[in-house]
């Protein structure tokens, strides 16, 4: 069988509900890596989290963090030239300083520094405070000059106003509302998991028919669209994703990724 590029989302896809990787999945992916197939983890999570899971799997390969806003190789730039776009935190200050009293929570990071105004335990599961410089402050001017992501919480009316303002005046930014928590995020609009996969596939010379991809959410659609063998996780939270791609036989809680890979290989 030709060498394959296997792109896998983390939350709701590779990870079980307790954020762990099942034993069958560990075994299957480690064996595929030994056979020189390329495993690409792709997530909205930061780079430090992806490196942790890459090391756990024993699958050093290209990683796509922040939904494609940082693409790199776990073994260093000699294996893949990092792609590292950012946007100016000055834009965030222009948007939020006039309504700062409406901000219940905010967090911004550039991969090296994480600034937030208070602890948010739910978010810490996705953006851990280990291996990054952190600071608690209400001062938006303390944000890093360049950002990968800005996450905030506010009331519904203010969130809608921010969404409208971003759409009208900041087209380079993408507004997204989380489903699992009362949070919204702002990231670069031109960057997706799809652009990350496209970059990796082109660099290593993978054709579409040699790409396998798994996802469970709307932000996985660009990635799965580039794969010759795309899979939406059984019971995924995106109705659109489920309508576009074949479903895995099992969900993430039952290690659905591993079962589909065993069928393919």
Secondary structure, DSSP 8 states (H G I E B T S, - for coil): ----EEEEEIIIIIS-TTS---HHHHHHHHHHHHTT-EEEEE-SS-HHHHHHHHHHHT---EEEEGGGTEEEETT-TTTS--B---EEHHHHHHHHGGGGGG-SEEEEE-SSEEEESS--HHHHTTS-STTSEEEE-S-GGGS-SEESEEEEE--HHHHHHHHHHHHHH-TTEEEEE-SSSS-EEEEETT--HHHHHHHHHHHHT--GGGEEEEE-SGGGHHHHHT-SEEEE-TT-S-HHHHHHS-B-SS-GGGTHHHHHHHHH-
